[in-house]
Amino acid sequence: MRTRSSTKKTVRTLDQGFEEQRRLVSADLRGSVTTGDEHFPCSLYHHLASESVIDDFLRKSRFYSLAPRRWRLPRTRAKLLDDDFYTPFSNMFSSILKYFWKEAFVQGTRKVVDTHAASLTHMGTNSAEYTSSPSFVIKAVGPSFWLQSSGTRPGNGEIGFSNITSCIDIEMKEKGMSESEQLARVAIYARQIFTQQPNRRFVRLLTLSSEHFRLFHFDRSGLQHSSPINFHDNPHTFVRIILGLTSPNEQDIGLDSSIQWVIKNGKKVSGTLSTRGADGQEVVYPLTNVEPFFFRGMIRGRATICWRVRDPVTGEELVVKDSWRDDDRVSEHVYLQEALGIPGVVQMVSCEPDRAQTKKLRGLDAVTPAGFENRIETRVVMKSYGLSVKFFKSALQVVCALRDAIAGDRGILIDFDMATRRDGGTTIDWRVGTPFYHSIAVLRGNRYRDPLPRDHLDDLEAFYYVLAQIIFGHDSSGTSHPLIHPLTKWEAEDSLLASTLKEAVFTWAFLPPVVSERWPAPCCNLIIAFGTFLRPLVERKNTINEYPSEERKHLDLGWDMLTKVEEHYTHVLELFDKAIEMLGRPESEWKIEYGFDFGLSSYLESSSASSSSSHEGNPVPALSPSPHSQKSVHPEDRSRASSKRRSDGDPDGEPAAKRINSPRTPRIAPRPIAPPPIHTPRRVSRASSESL
């Protein structure tokens, strides 16, 4: 096997490419690898071939010798003709397929392909510039297999991770690779198969030496691998494993057959998704897009994936969400059932709360190995509310959308698979949710003895990170650009590192030119002002968190921010209102105002002066967002704004839906005077608008 980077981007050596991919899969699988004995592989695929049928094959096979009980393979590399040790293995694998899967073998729907000199293209974040070269793959044709445009590098034939059932690696060196390296290499293959085959439930891969094989099983709970098994002494088990990895039945190889595509010329042209309706009867939904609109290309975890489908009767567009929850978590459908009819909460159409379990995929019963965490697959069909905010088309459009989402005037609460009840106690766990949007206090919560509970400032901070991701990762027309450092590390596995890099951005007094040149001045001013407002509050909260609760009382370190919920929300909204007003003015009036404050200085002074005093007898200021200018929208935004649909956000990136234990966000009046309707996004109700 080789893992290397392509020459289209930065050229890297083989070892450098492998190590970077190794770090990705190591972080993905950390703490979730279990080692089994021979029982697991020996228990698999008995329905595919009986002992007697395999006995007949072994007697007739030219590639197995009954007397010495040995496959006819060279014992060492020195005994190979022309140093070619791939051909004997290829002949052995192909003989098994030809005998047991004769029809599939003849029709070419399953085929063993030597890929040790090929380059299978990677896909996904931090992986697209790389390729891998397994020794062998099982090429497949069928309703779940397709070929991406550049499945392999030119000259390598039409094969990629998107149209294979499994990979087999052969190791014949005198000094074989270490177990950790072997594990990393097959994990890289598995991650790519999960990424490029979105209806995968599990992936099984094989490694062989001259004497032994080892089976690797990847699912949403992590990895289980067998100890080395002598495949000469255990030919029946070995044959069954090969049959399972090459089976024409898609469920045998780990695919969810409820999602199927029509494939023409190697490409997906249409597809369907089958599920149970509210009445318990099967419903077959046509896919409105052959690819999911949200998908995290990881091995372990919730592995949330969302599809857009169309009701076959009414024609209404719906969203289908598949995810794998922890065994001890309440299923999302329970909360959605309780929320039926409540405005502002996503509405469920139907659900399948227990579609599969990882312990059953591994053949486990009541007793599970130490460290194993079972996950349960859930499918929920929900109403659709549009595209994500990241599909904005103008600066005015995205600023208006975020402003109204913060005010609670726009947005749908989604992603209840990680929710907890208010009376269930508060938890600070940075691993729950999407770390990119987590507040600094949440990222450091596991390091504090008595962390303060989550509150509204964690939500406002999350909105700041949404704005930062948009400003730093796009231009004002919505075109995406690579994030710059340190935002690229905001999802680092080290939560302390991620929080420190977030703190660094709060200290910026100006934006890098590569960012400010892509955005109108009012947007640049907005994000600096937003960060300047949050910085002292974040610093104070983190300082208090450093002390245990009893010491806080002694040092008079109180946290009175819960009395300022409406004050804080009002001020942040005024920052957005000012930016919206400026975007409505002629460009000649725009200017970068780094060091400006939109009234920020007086606010911080008054906030600081009152932080040590009681709020009793001091009513919270009335909510009165600043009125907007009625001047015309800048021509750059005029044509774009009118075409934008209201939308909802990525299921795993919704910060507002996570605030279960915080005080209720105040209902704040919408912007009193909006820019002229023809120039701005359509105003919609809270129950049918955009979320982040």
N, C-alpha and C positions, 0 to 999 in steps of 0.2 A: 504494500500500500504506500502511496505517496500523497502527501497533502502539500500543495504549493500555491503560490499566488500567481495570478495571471500577469501578462506583460502589458495589459492595457492601462494599469495604474502603476503605483510605485513598485518597482521590481524588488522582490525580496528573495532571500535564499529559501531553500526547502525547509530548513530547520526553523527559520524565523516565522515562516507561514504556519508551520505546524504548532509552534509554541503559542502563537496568538489564538488559534482555534482551540487549542487545548485549554487555555485559560477560560474561554467561554463555556465549554462543556463542563469543566471542573466546577465553576461557579454554579452552573445549572444543576449538577448532580450532588453537590456537597451534602454529606450526611444522609444520602438516600441510596447507597450501594450496599446490597446484601449478597453474600456468597452462599450458594446452596451446594448440595451434594449431587449424586447421580440421579436422585429421585425425580427431580423436576423434568429434565429432558427425557428420562425413561417413561414418564407418565403421559407424554404428549402424543397426539396424532394416532392413537390406536384405531380410530374409526377409519383411517385411510388405508390401512393394510394389515391383515392378520398375520400371525406367525407363519402359518402354512404357506400363504401366498409369497411372503418374503423368502421362505425356504426354497420355494420353486425358483424364484429369481436368482438366488445365490448359486443354486445348482447349475443353472443355465448360463450364468454370466461369465464372459471371458475375462472379467476384471476382478474376480474374487476366487481365491483358491481355498477349497473346503478343507483339504488335509492340513495345511499349516495354519488354517484360519487366518488368512491375511489377504487384504486387497493388494492387487498387483501394482504397487507403487514403489518407486526407488526409495531405499532406506536413507541414502545420503545423496548430496548433490554430486559427489564424485562419480556416482553410477549413472548419471543422466547422459543421454546422447545430446550433443550440441548444447549442453548446459540448459536444456529446456525442461524445466520441471512443471510447467503449466499444462502441457498437453496430456500427460497421464491423468492428472486430476480432472481435466475437462472431459476426457473420455469416460472416466468413472461416473461423474455427475450426469452426463448426457445419457449414459446407459440406463440409469435409474429412471430418468424422465421418459425415455423412449419406451421402457417396459410398462411403467405404471400409468403414465399420462400420454398414451399413444396419440390420442386425438389432438390434445393440446400441443404435443411435440410436433406432429405433422403439420398442423395449421399455423404453428409459430406463435401461439399465444403465450407460451412459456418457453424460454430458451436460455441456456447457459452461455454467457459471453465472457471471453477473456478480456479484461479491461486493465490489466496491469500496466499497459503502455498508453492507455487513454487518459483523458482529463475531464472528469465529470464536474460541471459547473455548480458552484454554490450559489444559494440565494439567501436573502435575509440581511438584517442589520449586522454590520461588522463582519460579514462573510462573503459578500457578493464578488470580491476580487480574487477569491480563492477557487482552487479545484482540488479534487481528490482522485486517486487511482486505486480502487480496490483490486484485488487479484482477479476476482470473478464477481459478476452480478447476474441476477436472474431477470432478464428482460421480459416485460409483460405487455400484452395487448388486451384491452378490455375497457369497460365503462368507467374505470377509475384511473386510467393511465393515459398520459399525454406527454408531449415533448415540447419543452420550452424552446424558444427561438434559438438559444445557444446552449442546448443540453450538454454538448461536449465541444471542446475546441475544434476548429476546422480540421478535417481529415480523420476524425475519430468515429464517424458514423452517428446514426440517430439514436442516441441513448443518453440518459441522464438520470438523476435521482427521482425524477417525476414519473418515470416509466419502468421501474424495477420493483420486484417484490422483496429482494434481500441482497446482501453483500456477503461474500465469503473471502476471507483473507488467508493466504498460505504463507507460512513461515518455515523456511528450510535451512536457514543459516545455522552454522555450527553453534554459534552463540546467539540464541534467540533474543528477541526484544523483551524488556521487562514487562511484568504484568500490568504495571501502571501505564506504560506506553501503549500496550495492546488495548487496554480498556479505553484510553483516550482516543485512539484511532477509530475504534468501532463506534464510540459515542459521537464522534464527528459525523460518521455516516448516518447514524440514527437521527441526529438533529436535522440533517438535510432531508431525510425521507419524511420526517414529520412536517418540515417546513414546506416541502414541495408536493406533499400529498395530504391536503387538509382534512380528509376523512379518515385518517389513520387513528386507530385506538392503541395499537402497540406495534413495535418493530422487533423482529428477531433476526439476529445476525450470527455468523459462524466464523470461527477461526480454526485452522488446522495446521498441525505440524506433520512430520512423517509418521507419528504414532498416535497422536491424540487430537481430539476436537474439544472445543469449549463453546457452549451456547450462551448468547447474551440476549436477555429479554428487557426491552425498554418500554415503560408505560408512564402514565402521569404520576405515579408514585416514585419513579426513579428507575433504578437498574437492579436486576437480579441476574447473576451469572453462575454457571455451573463450575464445578471443579473440572480439571482435565479428565476426559474419558477416553479410554483406548478404543478407537473405532474399528480396529481389527478384531478385538475380542468381543465387541458389542455391535455386530453388523446390523442387527434388527433395529436397534435404537437409532443407529446412524442413518439407515435407509428411511425410517419414519421422519427423522428431522429434515432430511433433504426433501421428502414428499411434502412436508408441512410448509417449507419455505417456497416451494414451487407450485403449491396447490392451485387449481383453477377456481376453487371456491374462495372468494375474496375475504370471507370471514375467517378462514383458516390462516390467512397471512396478516390479519390484523386490521382489515378495512371495515368501516361502517357502511354496509351496503344500502342503508336507507338514503344515502346521497349518491346519485349516479349521474353520469354525463353521457351525452351523445358525442362521440369522437369522430371527426372527419379529417382525414389527412394529418392525423396526429394531433389535432387541436380540438379543444372543447368548444362546441358550438351552441349547446344548450344543456339543461340539466333539470333534475327534479329532486325534491326532498320529501320523504314520507314520514309522517308522524301520526300520533293519535289525536283526534279532535276532542273537543270538550265533552262530546257524547260517547267517547271511547272508541269510535270507529276510525279506521284509517283514512287519512287525508293525504293526497299527493299534491304538493305545491310545486308549480313551475318556478325555477330560479330566475329572478330578473337579471342577475349577473352570474356568470359561471364561476367567478371567484368571490370569496368572502370579502366583505367590506371592512372587517376587523379580524385580526388574527395575530396572536403572539407566537412567533416561531421558537418555542422552547420545548424541552422534553418534559420536565417535571412541573407540577403546579396546576392551577385552574385551567390553563390552556384554553382560555375563552376564545370562541370563534363565532362570528355573527354573519348570517346570510340574509339577503333580501329576497323575499318570495312574493308571489301573487296568489291571492285567494282564487281558486279555480271557479268559484261560483260568482262572487261579487266583483272580482277584479281588483279588490283593495290590496295595496302593498302592505306587507307585514314584515316583521323582523323575527328570525329564529336564532336563538342564542343557545349554543352548546357549551357546557363548562363542567369541570370536575371538582366537586367540593370535597373538603375534608370530611371524614366519616362522622366527626363529632359536631359538625356545623348544621344549623337549621337550613333546610332547603330553601332556595330563593322563592319558590312558588308559594310557600306558606305566607311570607310577607306580602307578596303580590296579591294573593287571594284576599287578605285583609284590606288591601288598598283599592280594591275594585270600586270604581265610582268616585274616588277622591281626586279632585283636580290637582294637576302638577305632579302626579306620580304616573309612571308608565303603566299602561293597562294590559293585563295578561289576557290572552285569548284561550290558550290551552297549555298543558304541560305534561311531560313525562319525567317524573322526579327520580326514577331509579332505572336508567337504561342499561347500565353496566357498572361493574365494580372491579377495581384493579386486583383485588385479592382473588377474584374468580378467574381473571385473565391469567393469573399465575398458578391456578389450581390449588389455592390455599383454602382450608376449611376454617373452623373456629379458631384454631391455633395459628398465629402468625409469628414470623421471626422477629427478634428484637430489632427495633429501629424502623420497622415497616409501618407506614401510615397509609391506610386504605383510603381510596378516593372513589367517589360515586359520580357517575355521569348524569347530568340533568339537562333536559331540553325544554326550553320555554319559548312559546310563540307569543309575540307581543305586537301591539299596535306600532306603526312606524311614524316617526315625527320628523323625518328629513335627514339631511346630511350633517356631518360634524362641522363645528365652527371653523375648523382648519381649512375648509373649502371656501373661505371668504374670497371676495373679488375686489375689495377696495379697503383702504384704511378706515374710511368713515363707517363702512359696514361692520367691520370687526370691532371697532371701538364701541359702537352703539350696541352690538350684541353682548359684549362683555359687561358694559355698563348696566344693561337691563337684567342680565343674569345675576349680577351682584345684588341688585335691588330686589330680586325675587319676582320681577315682573315678567321674566322670560326664562324658560328652561323646564326640563322634565327630570325628575329624580329617577335614576336608573341604577343598575348594578347593586342589587340587594343581596347578592350571594355572600358578601362579606359583612353584612349588617349585624348589629346586636341590639337588643332592647335596652331602653334607658334604665330600666330597673335591674338590668343584668350586670351593672357595675361598669366602670370605665377601664379601658385598657389602652396602653401606649405601646404599640408594636409596629415598628417601621416596616416590617415585612408584609403587613396587611395593606393592600392597596397598591398604588403606583408611586414608588419612591420619588420620581421626578417632581411630583406635586406636593410631597410631604413638607410640612413646616420643619424648621430646624429643631424645634422642641420635640417633635415626634421622632425625628431621625435620631435624636440623642436620648430618647425616653428610656431605653433599656440600660443606660449608663447612670441614671439617677436613682437614688434610693426612694424618694417620694416625689415623683414628677407631678407637676400641676396637671389637672385634667384638661383635655382638649376644650377649646372654646372658640368663639367667633374669630379671634385673631389667627388661629390656625387656618380657618377658611379663607380669610382675606389674604393671608400669605400664599395659600394655594392658588388663588386667583392671580396673584402677582406672578407666580411661576408659569401659569397658563399664558399670561401676557408676554412674559419673557420668552417663552418657547415660540410664540408667534413672531415677535419682533426680531429675535435673533435667528430664527429658522426660516423666515420668509421675507419677501419684499412686499411692498404695499399693494401689489396686484394679486397677491396670493401664491405666487410662484415660490416653491420651497428651495431652501439653500442649506448646505451643511451647517450644523451648529458649530459654534466656536468654543474653544476652551475658555472658561471652565464648565460651561453648560454640558459638554459632552460627558462629564463625569458625575452629573447630578443623580444618576442611577447606579453609581458605583456600589459594588458589593459591600464595601466598607462604609457603613452609615456615617461614621465620624468624618471620614474624608468628604463624603457628599455634603454634609452639613457645613463643613468648613469652607468648601468651595461656594456654597450658596451665600455664606456670610461675606465672602470676598466681593460678590457682585453688588451687595448692598452698599459697599463703600465707594462704588464708582461714582464719580461726579460728572462723567460724560460717557458717551457711547463710543466704541471703536468706529473709525471712519467707514469700515466695510459694512457696518450695520446702519449708521446714521445716513449714509448716502442712499440707502434703499427705502427710507421712510420719510414722510413729511415731518417737519419740525415739531408740530403739535404732538405727534406720537412719541418722538424722542423725549420731549419734555415730560410727557405723561409718565413714562416708565421710570425716569429718574425721580420724579416727584413721588411716585407710588413707593419706590424703594426707600426714599428719604423719610417718608412718613412711617414706614414699618420698622426701620432700623432701630430706633431707641426702644420701641416696644418689644421687639425680638430680643434685644440685648438684656432688657430688664427681666423678661421672663426666664431667660437662660441663666441669669445671675441668681435668681430666686431658686431655680431648680437645683443649683449646686449645693444648697443647704437642706438638710433633713427638716421635716416639718417643725420639730420642737425648737430647733435653732432659729427658724424663721420668726417664731413668736418672740424669742429672746432678743433678736436683732431688729425687731419691728419691720420685717420684710413682708409686707402684705401685698396681695395681688387683688387690686380693686377694679380690674379692667371689666369685670362683668357688669359694673354699673355704667359702663361707657359704650355699650353695644351700639346703640342708635347714634351716638356721637361719632364713633369710628366709621360706621357705615356711611353716615351723611357726609363726612369729610372725603372719604374715598370717592363717593359719587360726584362730589363737587370737582374733584380732579378730572374725572372722566367728562363731566359736563363742560369744563373749560376747554378740554381738548376737542370735543365735538363742536363747540362754538367756533374755535379757531379753524377747524377744518372746513367750516362753512364760509369762511372769509376768503378773499382773493389771496393767491399765493404771495403776492407782494407784501402782505402783512405778516407772513409767517417768518419766524426767526427762532433759532436755537436759543433757549434761555437757561442754559446750565447755570445753576446758582439761583434761578427763579424759585418761587415757592407757592404760587397760586394762593397766597395767604398762609403758607405752611409755617412760616416763622412764628407768626402770632398764635397759630394753633398749638405748636409745640411748646411755646412759652407758657400758654395758659394751661396746657395739659400737664406740664412739668410742675407748675405752681400748685395745681390742685391734686397731684398724685398722692401727696402725703396728708391731705385733709379729707374730712368726711364729706360724703355727698348728701347727707341728710339735710333737708331744708333747701337743697340746691337742685331743682328739677332739671332733668335732661333737656337740653335745648330742643325747641320744636324742629321737626323735620321740614326743611324748606330748600330743596335743591335749587341751584341757581338757574334762573330762566335762560333759555338759549337764544342766540341771535337768530333772526329770521332771514338773514342774508342768504343768497344763493349758495349752493354747494359748489365747491371747486370743480371745474370741468373734468379734471382727471378722475374724480370719483363719481361724476354724474352718470356716465354710461354704465358703470360697473354695478353701482349700488342697486339699481332697479331690477337686476336679474337674479339676485341672491335669494335662495329659499331659506326659510327658517329651518334649523336643524338641531339634531341632538348629538351628543358627544360619544367618544369612544367608551365602550362599556367598562374598561379597566382604567380609565383615566378621568373619572368623574369625582372631583374632590368634594363637591357639595353633598353628594349622596352618602359620604362616609361620616358626616358629622351627626352621629346619633346621640352623643351625650352632651352636645353643646346647647346653649340656650337657643330658643327659636329665633331665627332671623327675623327682624322686624319687617313688617310690610311697609315699604317705603314708596311714596308716590312716584309714579313714572315721570319721565321727563315732561315738564309742563308744556313746552312748545317744541315739537319735533321739527327737524328740517322738512322742507316741502316733500310730500309723499312721493312725488314722481322721481325724486332724487335719492330716496333712502329706502332701506329694506322695509318690507311690508310689516306693519304693526300687527301682532297677533296676541292671542290670549296666553296666559301662563300655561294652560293645559295643552297647547299645541305649538310650542315654540322651541327655541334652540337652547341646548344645554352644552356645558363644556366637558 
